[in-house]
Amino acid sequence: MQKIFLITLLLVSLLPSARTLNVVNFGANGKDKIDDTSAFQKCVDQLASEGGGTMEIPNGIYYISHLKFFGKKYSNITIRGFSSTIRQILPAKRISAHNGLYQTFAERLSADGCFVFDAMVSHQQDDSESIKNIKISGVKFETDVQKVGFDELMHQISAHGVSNFSVDNCSFTGFLGDGVAINAGTDYRFNRNAYNKNITIYNCKFDGVNKDNRQGISIYYSDGFLIENCSFKNITRGDMPGAIDIEPNSETQVSRNGIIRNCSFENIGGLGAVTIHTGKSSSLNKYSNKNFIVENCNFQNVRAAFCIVGHEKFMEYKTSENVIRILNSKVRNAEAIADIRSGFGILFSNVQFYDIHNAGLNTVTDGGANGITFDQCLFDNVSNIYGVVFYGKTTNINFKNSTFKNFAAHAITINDPLGIGTITDNVFYSSKYGRALPLVTSTISRSEILSKLNIKNNQYFGTFKHIDLQEFLKK
């Protein structure tokens, strides 16, 4: 036994130990307001040449333009700050990119950043060539969006082809584009669709300052991600997606198995504070676009807490599997319940909606919806006179065990009678309208449609009438 122990000690002593390097020893100075990019680059290059290690950034303010981690050799690096501030240096003027579509400070014309990770490979089927095991913690990223304004291509952290990539206890302030962008490419002229896998962003703060940004976090390509205990405020222009955007933009890009948990969102513009695009699931993307969870999150002062964008074949969704589950969350002071566009397979469970104040926005805004369920939800103070509105072609729209209070008039509108699914065990409590209908639909052409509906065990109080779809039957 003693021999085994001695041999183990000998083997451990022969293993190479990862080095810890301090940026100060490479010439960085957190007090002099001079460009520190070269010093930081020398430090990470040294770590890369040794197979990895830790870069320590003492407390101070450091000025960085582009810190580049290009290639798999930049794996196994920890960046450890001590409430250290990174101020992003920008060029003196913007350039025109993509035939004038963008005026940008970026030099990489798909997604640039202050810290840029790029595996420099294309069309990978796994993470074997990705930059692996990156950890960034204790760093405060700052950009002056109030001074220089929006830039869709310039982010604070930009990554393409990373695996086991984590960011924790960091803050992102005043970003021009995104705070963190997990990309399908940083420059499509050279490489695209390197493999991103297992992304973790934990206990971070995102403050866009003036809502003249793109997103706090964008994930265009990732096989698994976790965003947990993060706060988002003052983010996103009105023509952008939201504080978090999950958006594969090609059928070949992997996007699946994502969790957004215990996060807060306040004063968020864009389509939805959390925007998720679910494209077609196929062998091209390893049967992606599913297994997303949003849970225990709080939303306040948003256009919509959730924007879900499906695809044109949404009516072909047939299974009982929930593509997206939104659980145990609260929404206060929003313009809309949600913004669902050709969405499918969405479960809202124990989500509380308070003060939904825009009288014209519908829950389904474009295309239609298939397989949407609200279970154990609360709707309190909804200003749209048609309530929770499903517009367009729909099927399998369900409300179960939910409560409706303080409505301007009607509670639920499902424009397509064939879209009415299960309406059971709900409580329709109060409406300001004297003849409020719990359920409104269009003219029903055939009486046999009524016999197939599962509407039962609902309770009605105040001015809410009992559900009676006979009045919508074509005379």
N, C-alpha and C positions, 0 to 999 in steps of 0.2 A: 504493500500500500504506500509506503514511504517513497519507494522508487518511482511509482506512478506520479506521486505528487511532485517530486523533484523534476521529472521529465516534463510535466505540465508547466512548471515554472520556467524551465529552460525554453520551451516552445513559445510561451508568452513573451519572454524577454527578447526572442528573435524576431517577433512580429514588428513591422514598421509602425510607428506611432504617428498619427495625424498631427501636423504642426499647427500651432496657433501663431498667426502673424498679426501685427498691429500696423494699421495704415500710417501711423505717425512715423514709424521707422522707415517708411518709403517716401516721406516728405510731405504727407498731408498735415494740414494745420487747421484745426477747428475754430480758430479765432481771427484769422487774417483776412477773410473774405476774398481769397484768391482761389482760382480754379484748382481743384484737387483731383481732377479726372485722371491725370497721368499717374499720380501716386496710387490711387485706388486700382488702376489697371495693372500696374506693376505688381501689386500685392496679390490680386487674384490670378494673374499669370503665373506667379511663383507657386501658388497653391496648386494650380492646374498641372504644372510641370512635375509636381511631387505626388500626384494622385489624389489630391484633396486636402482638406484641413479647415481651419477656422480663420476668418478675417474679423478682427476686432476693430470696432470704430468707437473710440472714446467719446464721451459727451462733448458736444460742440456743434458748430454749424459748418457743413462742408458743401462746396459748390461743385456739382457734377453735370457734365453734358450727357455723355453716353458711356456707361460702363458696360463693356461687351463680354458676354460669355458665349463664344461662338464655337460650337462643336462639342462632341461627347466628352472630350478631355476635361471639360469644366464640371464634371460630376463630383459628388461628395464634398461639396463646399457649404460651410455654414457661415452666414454673415450675421455677426452678433453686434448689435448696437446697444448703447446704454442711454436710452432716450436721445439718441444722436439724430441730428437734423440733416437731411439731404435736400439742398435747394437746387432745383433743376435749372441749369443754364440753357438758354435758347439762342439760336442764331440771331443775327441782327435783323434779318428780314425773312419772310416766308418765300417759298417757291411754289410755282404752279405744278400740280400733279394730275395725272389721269385726264389729260386733255382739258384742263381748266376746271375739273370738277371740285378739286380741293386746292385751297391756298394753305400751305402747311409749313411748319418748322421741321418736319420729319426728313430724315435722310434715307430711311428704309420705308418704301412707299406703299406698304400694306398696313404695318403697325409698328411704330417706333416707340422708344421709351428712354427714360433716364437709366434704368437698368434693363438691358436687353439680353434675353436668353434665346439662342437659336441653334438647334442641333445641326443645321445646315444639310439636311437630307430631305428627301421627298417621298411621298406615297408609301409610308411604312405600314406594315401589317401588325406590328407589335412595337414594344418600347425598347428593343435591343439596341437601337442606335440613338436613343434619347439621352438627354442630359439627366442624370439621375441623382436623387438624394440631395436636393437643395433645400436649405432652411434659412429663412430670413426672419430675424426677430429684433425687437427693440429699436426700430428705426422710424423716424418721422419724415415722410416725404412731403415736400412743399413746392408748389408752383403758383405763380401769380396770375391766376385766371382773370382777376379784375383788371389787371393792367393790359394783358395781351390778348385775352379773349379765347373763344372756342377754337379747337383744332381737332378734327375728327381722327387724325392719324397719330397724334402725339400723346403718349401715355406716361405714367410714372414707372410701372413695371410692365414689360411686354415679354411674353414667353411663347415659344413655338418649339415643340419637341422636348417636353420635360416630363419626368416621371418621379413620383414621390417628391413633389414640389410643395413646400409648405411656407406659409407666411403667417406669423403670429405676433401679437402684441405690437403691431405697427399702426401708424396713422397715415392717412392720405388726405391732403388738404389742397384745394384749389387746382385740381387737375384739369387740363385742357380737354383731353379726351376721356380716358378711363384712369382710375386709380390702378387697377390690375386688369390686364388683358391676357387671357389664355387663348392663343391664336391658332388659326390654321395656316399661318404663314406671316412672317414679318416683311418679306418682300417677294411677291409672287413672280417677279421676273426671274428668280433663281430657284427658290424652294417653296414647296407647299405640302400640307398634309403629313408632316412629321407627327409622331404619335405622342399625344399628351395622355397621361394616366395618373390617377390618384393625386388630385390637387386638393390641398387643405388650406383654407384661409380662416384663421381662428382669432377671436378676441381683438379684432381690428376696428378702427374708426375711419369712416369715410365722410368727409365734409366738402361738398362742392362749392361752398361759400355763397355763390350767387345763381346757381341753377343754370349756368352757361357752360355745361359740360356734356359729355356723352353719358357714360355709365360709371358707377362706382366699380363694379366688376363685370367684365364680359367674358363669357366662356363660349368659344366658337367650336371647340373640339376638345372633348375630354372623356376618357373611359373611367368614370367615377370621379366625383368631387364632393367635398364637404365645406360648406360655409356656415360657421357656427359662432355665436356670441359676438356678432358684429353689429355696429350701428351705422346707419346711413342717413344723412340729412343734407338739405339744400342742394340736391343733385338733379341734373337732367333737363335739357331743353325740351320744349314741347314737341319737337319733331323727332325726338330720339326714343328708344324703347323704355328705359327705366333705370332704377338704381342697380338692379342685377338683370343682366340680359343673357339668356341661354339661347344661342342662335347659330346652329350649324347652317352654313349657306351653300352647302353642296350635298347631294345624296351620298357622296363617298366619305363624308366626315362623321366620325364617331361621337355621339352625344347620348350618354345614358348613365343611370345609376348615380343620380345627384341628390344631395340633401342640403336644404337650407333650414337651419334650426336656431331658435332662440335669438333671432335678430330683430332689430327695431328700425323703423323707417319713418322719417318725418320730413314734411315739406319736399315731396318728390314730384317732379314733373314727368313728362314722357307719357307713354301709353299706359304702363302699369309699373308699380314699384318693383314687382318681380315679373319679368316677361320671359316666357318659355315658348320656344318654337318647337313643335313636334312634327317633323317631316315624315316621309315614308320610311318604314322599317324594312330593311332588305339585307341580303347577303353583302351588298356593297358597303354597308356601314355596320356590319356585325350585328344586325337586327337592333339598331339603336332607336333613339327617340322614345324611350320609355323608362319607367322606374325612377320618377322624380317625386320627392317629398318636400313639402314646405310645412314646417310645424313649429308651434309655440312662438309665433312671430307677432309683433305689434306694428300696426300701420296707422299713421295720423297725418291728415292734411295731404292727401294724395289724389290724383285724378282717379285712378283705380288701383287697388292693391295688387290685382292680378290681371295680366294680359296673357292670354293663351292663343297662339296662332298655330292652327293645324295645316291641312293641305286640301287640295280640291277633291280628294277621294275620301273625305271624312265619313261619308255615309256608308262606306264599305266596312267600317269598324263593327265587328259582330260579337266579340268576346266580352266576358264580364270583367276582364282584367282592367284595373285602373292605371292608365298611363301616368296620370298626375294625381297625387293625393295632397290635399291642403287641409291641415289638421290643427285643431286647438289654438286658433289664432283670433286676434281682435282687429277690427278695422273701424276707425273713427274719422268722421268728417272727410268723406270721399265723394267724388262726383258720380261714381257708378259702382254698382255691386261688383262687377268684373267687366273685362273687355274680352269676349271670346269670339274668335274669328275662325270659322270652320273647325272648331275644336271638337275633341272626342275623348272619351274615357277619362273624365275628370270627376273626382270625388271631393266635395267640401264636407268635412265632418267636424262638428263642434266649432264652427266659425261664427263669430258674433259681428254683425254689421250695424253700426250706429251712425245716424245722421248722414244719410246718402242724399245729397242735396241738389244734384242737377236734375231738373225736371224733364230733360229731353234725352239723356243717355240711356241706351238699352244695355242689357247684360250681354246679349249676342248682337254684335254690331255689323257683322259682315259674313255672308255665306250661309251660315246656319250652325247647327251643333248636333252631336250624337252622343248619347250616353253620359249625360251630365246629371249628377246626383248631389242634392243638398240634404244632409242627414244631421239631425240634432243642431240645427243652425238657428240663430236669432237674427231677425230683421227688425230694427227699431228706428222709426222715423225715416221713412223713404218718401222723397218728394215727387217722384215720377207717378203720375196719376194711374198709370198702368202697372205700377209695382215693379216686380222682377220680370223683365221683359225678354222673351226669346223670339227673335225676329228671323225670318227666312225659313228655309227647309230644315226641319228638326225631327228627331226621333229619340224616344227613350229619355225624356226629361222628367226627373223624379224629385219629389219633395217628401221627406219622411221625418216625423218627429220634430218638426220645426215650429217656431213661433213667429207670428207676424203682429207687430204693434205699431201704433201711431203712423199709419199709412195715410198718404194724401187722398187716396181713393181705393182702387182695386189692389189685390195682393200679388197675383201671378198672372202674366199673360204669355201664353204659348200660341204664337200666331198660327202655326200649322196644327190642326186637330190631330193629325197622325203623330205629332211629336209628344203628345201627352202620354206619360208613362205611369208611374206609381205615385199617387197623391194620398198618403195614408198617415194617420196619427199626428196630424198637425193641429196647432191651435191658432185660429184666426181671432185675434184678441180685440184690436181696435183700429178704426179708420175714421177720418174726419168727414168722410162722404156718407150721406144718408142712406144710400143704396149700394153699398160696397159689395163687389163680387170677389170671392176668394180666387176664382179662376175664370179668366177670359180667354176666348179663342175665336177663330174665324167661323164662318158658316160651315156646318157639318153636313155634307151632302148625303150620307147614307146612315140610317139608324143603326145598322149593325156595328158601326164604329163604337157606339156608346156601350154596347154589351161587352166589348173587349177591354174596357178601361178598368183599371184597378184604383178606384177612389173609395176610401172607406175610413171609418173611425176618426174622422176629423171633428174638431169642436169649433163652435162659432159663438162669438160674443159681440156685444155692442151692435153696430150697424151692419156687420157682415151677414149676408144672406147665406143659406146653405148652398153648397155646390149643386147646381142643376143645369147640366149641359143640354137639356131638352130645349131650352130657349135659344140655343144656337143652331138647332136642327133646321135644315132647309124646309120651309113650308111648301 
